């Protein structure tokens, strides 16, 4: 029992109470008043919140520090004092549409619809419209054809059944519930320019269509009161085209009636005589303020929205209300349980009569749960009593053939003295058909830390997972802590919550701050083998995210936490690649590829590097992490360059309208090949079956000879002999976690069959493009320049592309012979594994002993021989690591043009500009560029950036 600090204590008592913090009833009263601090977390990992005091929407791209403002309509910007901060914010599942409602102060409110541009921070107003007082928006949601992807325990991915109505001819389709118990449907027809809308009632049966004239709905009201909806929730059910709406109402005085009574009382024309008794009887009854409280019922309504081939049609049918004595409702959430996947083994290919599967009428009905939380402040002298109740809603067939809804209570739990603040649907388990909810429970009090240094935050509650229908604690899940600053411990409860795209994090908003917490995690078995790594929660989350093109920022945030084991990155990538193999064998891996996994791996490695950098000062470890991330991005770059050459082919040649762009790509490929071949030359003696004896254990320390103070001579030290490279590599092995020089990340392009095939194909295209330009007779000065630049690029590289291509092609079968498990491990590690070392030695031996490499030209460039030229270079940055290079086109970034910044790899691009050569626009190149208009080659999202 915590001490009572509400009364003024004595001085000695104050010292004792300073060790504790305690909550009071007024700390939770904002929940009962339905004070709205909305928050929405988009699938692109953008968090939208309302400004604390102004009619503005704040956006933050998680987990970067990039913040931006969503522009409000001119009507609000011209008179900001007349509008409150938005109380409703919702974003569509495809992250292209945003809606918010701004309540008015003694004026009509404004609802606004935004459409997103190519970058995450560019939102353009599409349309806005007024809402009369008493008809403000309580809740809103976008509906669409998107279906959720899930990962099964066997690693395969599948899409859940659709939920809610199908709207094939409109995008977007927005549903809003207003204070007047009405449902508004806003939609934009395909190829239409104007937003359309129509309305239906939620408290009485109603039918309308978009081509029917709209009739005004009378606002339901009683004597001197008006019933206004104060809370609403949408329930979308699997395999159901209809949806449910739950509402909570409260009675308010009619301001117009009170104003009329006040005006009549000041009328100087009234008689001063005492009115008669019959006139007194006609007066309205005195106001009973006890009647202006929440109704003890939850109203339900079923709504059917469909497209009949010509018009949108909507019909509503109210359902029996749910009665609960809780005076203050704080949360109202629908949770739908998905149908189980059919078992193919019990459904042979036979006639329907012989089918062992149950008929549609015999299938287990889809269950939907409604979870509500209540607070009872009683006499406002102590903490409120809290309860959480759950109700099941099942569609049943009545004997008369009509379809009815069976509604019954299935769970009721008290959490006193703890207080449930926010509730949100949890993760779905299709196999077990188990539905859960995340609930934040605030503690009534606690002890403050003593001693120095004191932490800045203390635990004030926990996030739990409750399983439906009985609302018991789920034993398969852990719980996570809710932290708050010591100065506000227990006095600033969460008012709203939104989960991250992969349900790993939660963003909560209180009256004073916005916080991000880790959601509870599922228990992981202590012993996990390679065969079961795809069942890890993070591996399943990453697989589903890549399949559905969701952001993986929350996954990378979890991997970067200090409490996450260092091996979790490898296990997550290994499990995801295993799932990819399962999907490829099943023929359903059409949404993501291994290149997408490598793109995600690049940011994971970088983030893990940053996390480790805060804990260690090992420069070698930092450099290795950067090398791993850089090479993972190079895997994506090679695949992107290959796609560009494929798209720009024209018969036996290439589209010359994009000749300069293809030359930029060729330059990057040649520079990357040079670095790869240099690494092979350094390791040539290691790959030799009978190398010369090298003093690796106790190398002789040679006397340092004086040399000229020339930067070129100093740089040549690292380019001296292969034997010295082996000695240096052997010494580096003792200081780095690498066990062999052959696990250098860049060698992954030669070890894995996929990266080797991509590399071979892109070498073929560069060589073919080179031969194509060489065989042409230039007719213009521009063509002559392009030909000479390409000739110089290839001739000065020290590479014979045709021989290099043939050598790489011969090595592909042997690379493919490596066990699949070892190939997956190499991608997960980001470098070759021991099972690939023999193959690497053979291909290195073939490359270094063939005529594919001209070693003098490879290591010594003509520009290096110019006296003093190297003094102009102040950086030894690796190839492809130039911040001034476009990550997509590999060209130079122009400072006068706007740029885009990738949130995943941190590189910039200027895709989308016009590509013209002699007045011609290259449509093939533009088609390839459009692939990267919304995402980077690594799969990350764009935001605007200044160079």
Protein Blocks (a to p, Z undefined) as FASTA:
>chain_A
ZZdfkbccdfklmmmmmmpccddfklmmmmmnopacdddddfkopacdddfkbccddddd
dfbfbdcdddddfklmmmmmlpccdfbdcddfkopaccdddddehiacddddddddfbfk
lccdfbdcdddehiacfbdcdddfbdcddddfkopacddddedjddfkbccddddddfko
pacdddddehiabdcdddddfkbccdddfkbccddddddddehiacddfbdcddddehia
bdcddddddddddfklmmmmmmmmmpmkbcfbdcdfklmmmpccdddfklmccdfbdcdd
ddddddehjaccdddddddddddfbfbdfbdcddddddddddfklmccddfklpmbdcfk
lpccdddddddddddekjopaccddddddddddddddfkopacdddddfbdcdfbfbdcf
bdcdddddfklopacdddddddfbdcddedjdddfbdcfbdcdddddfklpacfkbccdd
ddddfklgoiaccfbdcddfkopaccdddfkbccddddddddddfbdcfklmmmpmklmm
mmmmmmnopafklmmmmmmpmklcfklmmmmmmmmmmmmmmmmmnopammbcfklmmmmm
mmmmmmmmmmmmmmpccfklmmmmmmmmmmmmmmmmmmmmmmmmmmmgghjbccfklmmm
mmmmmmmmmmmmmmmmmmmmmmmmmmpmbdcdddfklccddddddddddfklmmmmmmmb
fklmmmmmmmmmmmmmbfbfklgfklmmmmpmklmmmmmmmmmmmmmmmmmmmmpccfbf
klmmmmmmmmmmmmmnopafklmmmmmmmmmmmmmmpcfklmmmmmmnopacfklmmmmm
mmmmmmmmmmkbcfklmmmcfklmpghklmmpcbfcdehiafkbcfklopacdfkbccdd
dfklopacdehiacdeehiacfklmmmmmmmmmbcfkopacddddZZ
